[in-house]
Amino acid sequence: MLSLLDPSARLVIAHRGNSMHAPEDTMESFRQGLALGADGLEFDVRLSADGVAVLMHDPLLDRTTDGTGPVAAHTLAQLRYLDAGYRFTRDGGRTYPWRGRGIRIATLEEVLTAFPDTPCIAELKTPKAADAFSRAVDGHGARHRLLVGSFSDEAHAQISGRGFHITASAPDVKRLYWRALTLRGAGPVTYQACSIPPSWKRMPVPILHFARMLRQQGIPTHCWTVNDPRVARRLWDGGINAMLSDDPGTLLEVLGRRPGVIPAAESR
């Protein structure tokens, strides 16, 4: 069984890698997360102008790179020219420790090649990326180790018809919410995991109730994005199966698992 689908598991998933300490959605961040001992990786998938699946959360380049404008308006060559560590700072902009260190926008192919045995959660950010995503995954025989979801109803619909392990869609979560309010069970499910935040638009989400409902059907519940050890402990104790965290090393310690050591060349 894919560990991400185990309803008895307690997992730490590196959310965009070790993204509190290294530029998000980059190979460096992923290497650090796995070196610490994370049980898997989470990343975001978009499409370049020339049809390549690349890893980037935002639709625009401005927040994380030295480029500007839409990701989708740039070819892979143009994207690879950018410094994906340019904007990373942990001290409010006083220092930028990853500038000029060769951090590039990663492709899905790179990640699947570099980490061939790693369970991954992929968020499809746009329906236009579905075909390129599927080709890359199938080219690496990686379906068995991926869990896929999207906040885009259209993207989720496209990927859910292709035989992937999928997370609950936004409409699925809304149905769970109303069933929880009326004290009913989860009802029919067509997904293999539910990934939800503790709150949404400042409204608390009854995630522990969701977890109890879904556990009866063997469906695991994942929570994002959890960086506070106290919150993580409460959620694990309440039956949440995986925490997606920007700080996986800290959450591993909550589970009594000593984090690994990031190689010195990568730890700055």
C-alpha positions in Angstrom: 0.0 0.0 0.0 1.1 3.5 -0.7 2.0 5.0 2.7 0.0 8.1 1.9 -3.1 6.1 1.7 -2.6 4.2 5.0 -5.4 5.1 7.5 -3.2 4.0 10.4 -0.1 6.0 9.4 1.5 9.0 11.1 3.5 10.8 8.4 5.4 14.0 7.9 5.3 15.4 4.4 7.7 18.1 3.3 5.4 20.8 2.0 7.1 22.2 -1.1 10.2 20.6 0.5 11.9 22.0 3.5 10.4 25.3 2.5 10.8 27.2 5.8 14.6 26.8 5.3 15.1 26.6 1.5 13.4 28.0 -1.6 10.1 26.3 -2.0 9.3 23.7 -4.8 13.0 23.4 -5.7 15.3 20.5 -5.8 17.3 21.9 -2.9 14.3 22.1 -0.8 13.2 18.6 -1.6 16.7 17.2 -0.9 16.7 18.8 2.5 13.2 17.6 3.4 14.1 14.0 2.6 17.6 14.3 4.2 15.7 15.2 7.4 13.6 12.1 7.2 10.3 13.3 5.8 8.0 10.5 4.6 7.2 12.2 1.3 7.2 15.4 -0.7 4.4 17.8 -1.7 4.7 20.0 -4.7 2.8 22.2 -7.1 2.6 21.6 -10.9 2.1 24.2 -13.6 2.8 24.3 -17.4 5.4 26.2 -19.2 4.7 28.0 -22.5 6.2 25.1 -24.4 4.3 22.4 -22.6 6.6 21.2 -19.9 5.3 20.4 -16.4 7.2 22.6 -13.9 7.0 23.1 -10.2 5.7 26.4 -9.0 2.9 27.4 -6.6 2.1 30.9 -7.8 0.8 31.7 -11.3 3.3 34.5 -11.4 7.1 34.4 -11.0 7.4 37.5 -9.0 7.2 36.2 -5.4 9.9 33.5 -5.6 12.2 34.4 -8.5 14.0 37.3 -10.1 11.6 37.0 -13.0 8.2 38.6 -13.5 4.9 37.7 -15.2 3.0 34.4 -15.7 4.8 31.1 -15.5 2.7 30.0 -18.4 4.0 32.8 -20.6 7.6 31.5 -20.4 9.3 28.6 -22.1 11.2 26.1 -20.0 14.5 27.6 -21.2 13.4 31.0 -20.0 12.2 29.6 -16.7 15.5 27.7 -16.1 17.4 30.9 -16.6 15.8 32.5 -13.6 17.1 32.4 -10.0 14.5 30.5 -8.0 16.2 31.3 -4.7 16.3 35.1 -5.3 13.5 36.1 -3.1 14.0 33.6 -0.2 14.5 35.3 3.1 14.0 34.3 6.7 14.6 37.7 8.3 12.2 40.0 6.6 14.5 40.9 3.7 17.7 41.7 5.6 19.4 38.8 3.9 18.8 36.6 0.9 21.0 33.5 1.5 20.1 31.6 -1.6 20.6 34.3 -4.2 23.1 33.5 -6.9 23.6 29.9 -5.7 22.2 28.2 -8.8 18.7 27.4 -7.5 16.5 26.8 -10.6 12.8 26.1 -11.2 12.4 22.4 -11.2 10.6 20.2 -13.7 8.4 17.3 -12.7 10.7 15.0 -14.6 13.6 16.1 -12.5 11.8 15.3 -9.2 10.6 11.9 -10.4 14.1 11.0 -11.6 16.0 12.2 -8.6 13.7 10.6 -6.0 12.5 7.4 -7.6 11.2 5.7 -4.5 9.6 8.7 -2.7 5.8 9.0 -2.1 4.7 12.4 -3.5 1.6 14.6 -3.2 1.1 16.7 -6.4 -1.2 19.6 -6.6 -2.2 20.4 -10.1 -2.6 24.1 -10.3 -4.2 24.3 -13.7 -6.1 22.0 -16.0 -3.8 22.8 -18.8 -1.0 20.9 -17.0 -3.0 17.6 -16.8 -1.7 16.1 -20.1 2.0 17.0 -19.5 1.7 15.8 -15.9 0.3 12.4 -16.9 2.9 11.9 -19.6 5.8 12.6 -17.2 4.3 10.4 -14.4 3.7 7.5 -16.8 7.1 7.9 -18.4 8.6 7.2 -15.0 6.1 4.5 -14.0 5.3 6.6 -10.9 1.5 6.4 -10.6 1.9 3.9 -7.7 3.6 6.5 -5.5 1.7 9.6 -6.3 -1.4 11.2 -4.7 -2.9 13.9 -6.9 -5.3 16.7 -6.2 -6.3 20.2 -7.2 -8.3 23.2 -6.0 -9.4 23.7 -9.6 -12.6 21.8 -10.2 -11.8 21.4 -13.8 -8.2 20.2 -13.2 -9.5 17.8 -10.5 -12.1 16.4 -12.9 -9.5 15.8 -15.6 -7.0 14.0 -13.4 -9.6 12.0 -11.5 -10.6 10.2 -14.7 -7.1 9.0 -15.5 -6.6 6.3 -12.9 -4.5 8.3 -10.3 -4.8 8.1 -6.6 -6.7 11.3 -5.9 -7.6 13.6 -3.0 -11.0 14.9 -2.2 -12.0 17.8 -4.4 -13.4 21.1 -3.1 -17.0 20.0 -3.7 -16.2 16.7 -1.9 -15.0 18.6 1.2 -18.0 20.9 1.1 -20.2 17.7 1.2 -18.2 16.4 4.1 -18.8 19.7 5.9 -22.5 19.6 5.6 -22.7 15.9 6.5 -20.6 16.6 9.6 -23.1 19.4 10.6 -26.0 17.0 10.3 -24.1 14.2 12.1 -24.2 11.8 9.2 -21.4 9.6 8.0 -19.1 10.5 5.1 -21.4 9.0 2.5 -20.1 7.6 -0.8 -16.5 8.6 -1.6 -14.6 8.5 -4.9 -11.3 9.6 -3.6 -8.5 7.8 -1.7 -7.4 10.6 0.8 -8.7 13.9 2.1 -6.3 16.8 2.4 -7.6 19.8 4.3 -6.4 22.8 6.4 -7.4 23.5 10.0 -9.2 26.6 8.8 -10.4 28.1 5.6 -10.9 31.8 5.0 -10.8 32.3 8.8 -13.5 29.7 9.4 -12.4 26.6 11.4 -12.7 23.3 9.6 -13.9 20.3 11.8 -11.0 18.2 10.6 -11.0 15.8 13.5 -14.7 15.1 12.8 -13.9 14.6 9.2 -11.1 12.2 10.2 -13.5 10.1 12.3 -16.1 10.0 9.5 -13.5 9.0 6.9 -11.7 6.5 9.0 -14.8 4.3 9.0 -14.3 4.0 5.3 -10.6 3.4 5.4 -9.8 6.9 4.0 -6.8 8.8 5.5 -7.0 12.5 6.4 -4.0 14.8 5.8 -3.7 18.3 7.2 -1.9 21.4 5.7 0.0 23.5 6.4 1.1 22.6 10.0 4.3 24.0 11.5 3.4 24.4 15.1 4.4 21.3 17.2 1.5 21.7 19.6 -1.0 21.8 16.8 0.6 18.8 15.1 0.4 16.8 18.4 -3.2 17.6 18.9 -4.1 16.6 15.3 -2.2 13.4 15.4 -3.8 12.5 18.7 -7.2 13.2 17.1 -6.6 10.8 14.2 -5.0 12.9 11.4 -2.7 10.6 9.4 -0.3 13.1 7.8 1.0 16.6 8.4 2.1 18.7 5.4 4.7 21.0 6.9 7.2 23.7 5.8 9.3 22.6 8.7 9.4 18.8 8.6 12.4 18.5 10.9 10.4 20.0 13.8 7.4 17.8 13.2 9.5 14.7 13.1 10.6 15.5 16.6 7.0 15.6 17.7 6.7 11.9 16.6 9.9 11.1 18.5 11.9 10.6 15.3 15.3 12.2 15.3 15.7 14.3 12.1 18.5 13.5 9.8 21.4 15.9 9.1 21.3 18.0 6.0 24.7 17.8 4.2 26.9 20.8 5.0 26.9 22.1 1.4 23.1 22.3 1.5 22.4 23.5 5.0 23.1 27.3 4.6 
